Amino acid sequence: MFTANPIPTDVEYSPPQKRHSDPKIAGLRRWVRPKLLAAPSEFDLASTADEEHRNTVIHRLQSLLQHNNVQIGQTEYEELEQGVIDDLLGFGAIESLVRDRSYSEIMVNGPDVIFAERKGKMEETEFIFDDEEHIQWTAQRIVRPLQREFNRRNPMVDARLPDGSRVHLIMPPSALQGTTITIRKFPEKALTWQDLVQYGSLTEDVADFLRACVIARLNIVVSGGTGSGKTTLLNVISNFIPDDERTLTIEDSAELQLSQRHVVSLETAAAVPGSDEGQLRIRDLVKGALRMRPDRIVVGEIRDGAALDMLQAMNTGHDGSLTTVHSNSPRDAVSRLETLAMMAGMDLPVLIVRSQIASAVNLIIQQARLKDGSRKITQITEVQGLEGENVILQNIFTYTTNGKPGFHPSHEGGGQLMANGLRPKFTERFSEYGIEIPPRLFIS
């Protein structure tokens, strides 16, 4: 009989003590913010670490308070000064979270609830915004340098911070609790394959195998769920591309950090404010990239009909391409690519699209976030082709915690990628590039 430990139902969640601003100081901060700027964008490229800009803000604040005969105590002034500096030079209530590199994600769920992730664990923080206007002030500071609009006409925006962190914003009425800001931070120094080995995401042998796959110009799809580390892994394997090849990266918000010299980084663009002109989508950039003599095309994530353009590029001489797709298994990744390709509006039969996938994609790397919060490669799967109406997949490596690899990977921590005992068919391509992979690598 199945038994399980009962889930406690009498434990109430207790949020942390919040850092509420004094209503008087919050009101003053709201009043002085626009008055201290010569133009809304004056300090958009500044930061709280810039001493010259800090001194400018402080001088203007003191002059404004003196000119208007505002009387406040020293403690109140210090709170006001720091808040204004954070608002004008930083990111308001979340400035300290943005600067703290130990946090990997920050989630603003309206003014009163801000969560952050550290070492794979989510926790509610003590920080809050004063009100919806305060969040909007910070949101506009994020999107303005990128020449993007965030308003009722454009209520959902992708952006990035100056350090490359990815930002997603949604405003009311869609965001019921108030404007939401989700920030995905990246390490100051791009992770290397050695770092992933140290973290246990892969082994040195698997890293050598993936390097061989990239050099041998296999088309690779990194698959994974939200926050699983797809982009990090894509960045690592993209750095295996030889230095003498011309690489084009295409992203919604630029995140990839390739170390090679001959890299062209492209990013989507929103329409010119007030018109439908000037928009460039992933699909537009993929089509344009094909005219730029690329040796490699690296797409940050395929989310729409650009999947069909990417598949056609892979099938027409642009091998060695890399991308990611949002899915929970290699089999799901194939289905996801199929669905996305159908969104291109070409009205192609499903079997034709499936055939394109089977002939274009060589390898699927499944990335997952495990129960302990760690991010690991859980499957490395070969796409062997089409048999009848089905795409044939074969696991090469599977993440396991009991030393016995199977078709389904473990999602517990403390495991390791294990060979499944089958040598992939595409290893014949390795010899064409002078690469030797020891047979022991595929022995389970």
Buried (B, 14 or more C-beta within 10 A) or exposed (E): EEEEEEEEEEEEEEEEEBEEBBEEBBEBBBEBBEEBBEEEEEBBEBBBEBEEBBEBBBEBBEEBBEEEEBEBEEEBBEBBBBBBBBBBBBBBBBBBBBBEEEBBBBBBBBBBBBBBBBEBEEEBBEBBBBBBEBBBBBBBBBBBBBEBBBEEEBBEBBBBBEEBBBBBBBBBEEBEEBBBBBBBBBEEEBBBBEBBBEEBBBBEBBBBBBBBBBBBBBBBBBBBBEBBBBBBBBBBBBBBBBEEBBBBBBBBBBBBBBEBEBBEBBBBBBBEEEEEEEEBBBBBBBBEBBEEEBBBBBBBBBBBBBBBBBBBBBBEEBBBBBBBBBBBBBBBBBBBBBEBBBBBEEEBEEEEBBBBBBBBBBBBBBBBBBEEBBBBBBBBBBBBEBEEEEBEBBBBBBBBBEEEBEEEBBBBBEBBBBBBEEBBEBBEBBEEEEBEBEEEBBEE
